[in-house]
Amino acid sequence: MKKKILVINGPNLNLLGEREKDKYGSTSLKEIEGQCLNFSKKNNLTLSFFQSNVEGEIINAIQESRKNMDGLIINAGGYTHTSVAIHDALKLLKIPIIELHITNIYNREDFRHKSLISKLATGIICGFGIKGYIMALEAIKSNLENENR
């Protein structure tokens, strides 16, 4: 049976390809989603995508995922460093969680060095650009396969 993975993208990630190209590159979020879908088809995964600039909508998506998803990949954007509410929602999950960042948050401003998500994550991927999305899919696929052994 195909494993269902939710990929959540937080604030401003809808503007990938337009904003801060020196940090985030010129690939749009839709293009990244297309690359992820290609990977998922070859690897027996079903992907759902969710993006919001609104903290409460992200929390709702996380809470809903506990009912019907096998894994979660989250790039919470700026909420990574500020949202206790997203942290608390993630605590409810009994599925693998991969925290993802396009840039290396430890090579940026000091306030970005603290993640409120990391302690809840199965693993963290940061600093590999948009390739991190495929790396996160590979990691969560491997984690789910190991659970089934």
C-alpha positions, 0 to 999 in steps of 0.5 A: 500500500502506498504511504501518504506523505504531507508536505507543509510549506509555511510563510513566504514559500509561495514566493519561491522563485521570486524572492531572495534568489541568491538564497532560495534560487529561481525554482518556484514552489510549483516546480518543486512540487512537480519534482516531488511528485515525480519522485513519489510516482517512482517510489510508491508514495502519495503526496499532498501539499499544503502551503499557508502564510497563516499559522492557524491554517498550518496548525489545522493541517498538522492536526488533520494529518494525524488522521490520514497521513503516514509521514510529514515534511515541514518547512515552517519558514519563519514560524520555525523560530517563533511558533509554540503553537506549531510545536504543540500541534506537532507533538500530537503526531505519532508519524515521522516528521522531517524538518526541512529548510532550503538554506542552512539556518545556522549560517544565517541570522542568530534568531534563525539558529533556534528551531522550536520544531527540531526536538520533535523531528525524526530528522532535519535537512537544511542547507541543500537548497531545493534538493532538500525536498527530495532528500526529505522524501528519501529520508521519510521513505527510508524511515517508513520502510524501517518501521515495517521491518 
